[in-house]
């Protein structure tokens, strides 16, 4: 009886230790990918960034210019040149796995600063932007764009924000590798 109890207890401990290790491995993998992306952006080698896109050579690019957010499925380097080529990117020392900070418009600053990764179970954010675009007749939305937005929104597992650059990424895993489903750039100071 005592031997059985000890065996069960050891099995439970081994299970939990592997579970914790596995989770930390995912976190370390994500931190590595984030630093690789920051290095690519720092060197302004946008063509290399495409190897991190979930869709082959295309990514959803979200931007807030004025009243409405826009979203485009693009393979164009122009978006990066317009919004992030002037940033002085620095390596990410720590990825904090916790809720995203808020941007306080009164003090024009984040409630906390750094790199934050928040685990999610999909997002409707991409579709919500498309709905606003359609409702306000800002541009025509193709059926393929809407379908891809739904698919990638559902697949997104983690969203990451780099507060220094008002830059956000949505990630999903594909074949064991973290890949970008969307890039979201907001210039709150504009």
N, C-alpha and C positions, 0 to 999 in steps of 0.2 A: 504494500500500500504506500509506504513512504517512498519507495523507489519510483512508483508510478507518478506520484505527486511531483517529485523532483524532475522527472523526465518531462512532464507537462509544463512545469515552470520554466525549464531550460528552453523548451521549444518556443514558448511565448516570448522569452527574452531574445532569442536568436531572431525570431520573426520581426520583432520591433526594432532591433538594431539594424537589420537589413533594410527595413522600411525607411528608417531615418537616414541611412547612408544613401539610399537611392534618391530620396528627395534632395539631399544636399548636392548630390551629383548633378541633378537637373539644374539647381540654382547655380552651381559653379559653371556648368555648360552655358547657361544663359549669360552669366557675367562675362565669360570669354567672348561670346558672340557680340555682346554689346560693345566691348572694347575693340573688337575687330572692326565693327561698323564705325565707331568713333574714329579709329585710325584712318580708315578709308575716307571718311568725311574730312578729316583734318588735312589729308594730302590732296583733297579735292579730286579723288580718283573714282568718280561716280560710276563709271562703267564696271568697276569691280564690285560695287554694291549690288548689282543685278544678280550676282550669284547667291545673294541672301533673300531673294524674292520668292515667295511661295509659288506664285504663278511664274512661268518661264518668261523672264525679261520684262514683266509688268508688275506694277504695284498700284494700290489705291493711294492717292495722294490727297489728303484732306487739308484744307486751308480756310482760315477765317479772315476774309477781307471785307470789312464793313459789317453789314447787318446779318448776312447769311454765311453759313459754312458752305464750302464747295467741296465736291469730291469728284475725282477723275481717275479712271483706270488708265494708266499711262506707262509708256516705255521711254518717255522723253527725258533727256537730261536737263531740259529747260527749267523744269520745276525746281530742281536742286540748285541750278545756277541762280534762280530768282530769290530763293528763300534761305539757303543754307551755305552758299559758297563763301560768304563773308564772315562766318562764325569762326572763332579761334577755339577749336575743339581741343579738349584736354582729356587724358585718360581717366576712366572712371575707377576710382579707388574702391568704392563700396557700392553695392547694389542692395538697397534696403527693401526687403520683401514685406511691404506693408501698404496700407491704403495710400493713394495718391494725395498730395497736398492740394489745397485750394489756392486760387489766385485771388488775393484781396485787392479789389479795385480801389478801395479807399487809400491804401498805403502803397499801391502799385508794386506789390511784391508777393512772393509765395509765403504760405503759412509755415513751410519748412522747405529747405533747399537740399539738392542732391539728385541722386538717381534712385527712383523708386519703381519697383516691379510689383504689380498687383495681379494675383491669379484670378482669372475670370472663367466663366463657363459660357463662352460665346458672348457676342455683343450685337445689339440691334442698331448700334450707332450709325453704321454705314447706311442701312436701309432708311433710318430716320432722316438722314441728310438728303437722300434721294427723294423721299416723300416731300420734303420742304421744297426742293428744286422743282418737282412736278407741280405742287400746289401753287407755287408762285410763278410758274412758267418762266423760270430762269434760263432753262435750256431744255432740249429734248434728251430724254433718258432712254437708251436702247434697252431692249429686253435682256440682251446679253450682260450689260453692265449690272442691271438689277439682280440677275441670277447669280453672277459672280460675287456681288456684294453680300447677298444672303448667305452663299456658301462660305465665303471667307469670314464673314462675321460669326457664323455658327462654329467654325473651326478655331477661331482665336481663343487662346488659352491664357495668355499673359499680355498685359499692357504695361509699357515702360515709359516713364517720363524722365527727361533730363531737364530740370528746372532752369539751369544756366542758359539754355538755348530755346526754351519753350517748345521743345521737340518731343514728340511722343511716337512710340512705335507699338504696333500690335503684332504679336507673334503666335505662330502655331508650329507644332512639330510635324515634320514630314520625314519619314525614313530615319527617325532618331535625331534629326537636326532641327534646331530652332531657325525658323524662317519668317521673314516679315510679310504680314498680310496687308498692312497699311502703315503709312507714315503721315503724321498729323502735325502740322506746323502752325502755331498760333503766335502772332506777335501782339501781345497784350498791350505793349506800349504804343502801338500805332493808333 
